[in-house]
Amino acid sequence: SNSMDSCHAICGDGLRVGAEVCDDGNTASAACVGCSVIAAGWTCSGGGAGVPDTCVRCHESCATCSGSNSDDCTSCAPASPFSDGSQCLASCTPVGKYAVETITNGIAHRSCASCDSSCGTCDGPQS
């Protein structure tokens, strides 16, 4: 009979297989903890059965991210709570917008909305 090799998940071998969430080839990784959790403030991607994940620290304005740049935020850090596209800002005013807070399933989401085109800065849609 012909038996196929099977991949076994070995944390730290740099191969993301099985139930591993990430494997950057480092058993003491601060980013990829125990190959089962991507640590807060980091993102890991690109890994698979033949290549290790690459883990990078999120920009300081992001709580979670898809990359290391300020426009790679997928959620915002407490010091920069206002989402403006994929950027997180401490205030909406410097970008000529106003703050909006919506509550969805008990979770507050803060974002920046555009001022009326006749205004430089504003406190709301018509002010």
C-alpha positions in Angstrom: 0.0 0.0 0.0 1.0 3.6 -0.6 0.9 5.9 2.5 0.8 9.6 2.2 2.9 11.8 4.5 0.8 13.9 6.8 1.8 17.2 8.3 1.9 17.3 12.0 1.6 20.7 13.7 4.8 21.4 15.6 4.8 24.9 17.1 7.9 26.9 16.2 8.9 24.9 13.1 7.8 27.8 10.8 5.1 25.8 9.1 1.5 26.7 9.7 -0.5 23.5 9.6 -3.4 21.8 11.3 -5.0 23.9 14.0 -2.2 26.4 14.3 -3.3 30.0 14.0 0.2 31.3 13.3 3.8 29.9 13.2 6.6 32.3 12.7 9.3 29.8 13.4 10.0 31.2 16.9 8.8 29.3 19.9 9.5 32.4 22.1 7.6 34.7 19.8 5.9 37.7 21.4 3.6 38.0 18.3 2.5 34.4 17.8 1.9 32.9 21.2 2.0 29.2 21.4 1.0 29.1 17.7 -2.6 29.5 18.8 -3.0 33.2 19.5 -1.8 36.3 17.6 -0.9 38.7 20.4 -2.7 42.1 20.8 -0.9 44.8 18.8 0.5 42.3 16.2 -0.5 40.7 13.0 0.8 37.6 11.4 0.2 36.5 7.8 1.6 34.6 4.8 2.3 31.3 6.5 1.3 27.9 5.3 2.6 24.3 5.0 5.8 25.5 3.3 6.5 29.0 4.6 6.5 30.7 8.1 4.2 33.5 9.0 5.6 37.0 9.0 4.6 38.8 12.1 4.8 42.6 12.4 3.8 45.0 15.2 0.8 47.2 14.5 1.1 51.0 14.3 0.6 52.5 17.8 -2.8 53.9 16.8 -4.2 50.4 16.1 -5.4 47.8 18.5 -5.6 45.2 15.7 -4.3 45.5 12.2 -3.5 43.9 8.8 0.0 45.5 8.6 2.4 47.8 10.3 1.3 51.1 8.7 -1.1 53.7 10.3 -3.7 52.9 7.6 -3.7 49.2 8.3 -5.9 49.3 11.4 -8.8 46.9 11.8 -9.6 48.2 15.2 -8.4 51.3 17.2 -6.2 51.7 20.2 -7.8 53.5 23.2 -5.6 56.6 22.7 -6.8 56.9 19.0 -10.4 55.8 19.3 -11.8 57.4 16.1 -11.9 55.3 13.0 -11.4 57.2 9.7 -11.4 54.6 7.0 -8.6 52.2 8.0 -6.8 54.9 10.1 -7.4 55.6 13.8 -7.2 59.1 15.1 -7.2 60.8 18.5 -9.5 63.5 17.2 -11.6 64.0 14.0 -11.1 67.8 14.0 -7.6 67.9 12.4 -8.9 66.1 9.3 -11.9 68.4 9.0 -14.5 65.9 10.3 -16.7 65.4 13.3 -16.9 62.5 15.7 -19.8 60.0 15.6 -20.5 57.2 18.1 -22.8 54.3 17.2 -23.7 51.4 19.5 -24.0 48.0 18.0 -24.8 45.0 20.3 -23.7 47.1 23.2 -20.3 47.9 21.7 -19.4 51.5 21.0 -17.9 52.3 17.6 -16.4 55.7 17.2 -15.7 57.1 13.7 -15.1 60.4 11.9 -17.8 61.7 9.5 -17.3 64.4 6.9 -18.4 68.0 7.6 -20.6 69.9 5.2 -18.5 71.0 2.2 -19.0 74.7 3.2 -17.3 74.1 6.6 -13.6 73.8 7.4 -14.3 72.1 10.8 -17.6 71.3 12.5 -19.3 69.7 15.5 -21.9 67.8 13.4 -23.4 67.3 9.9 -24.8 70.9 9.7 -22.7 72.8 12.2 
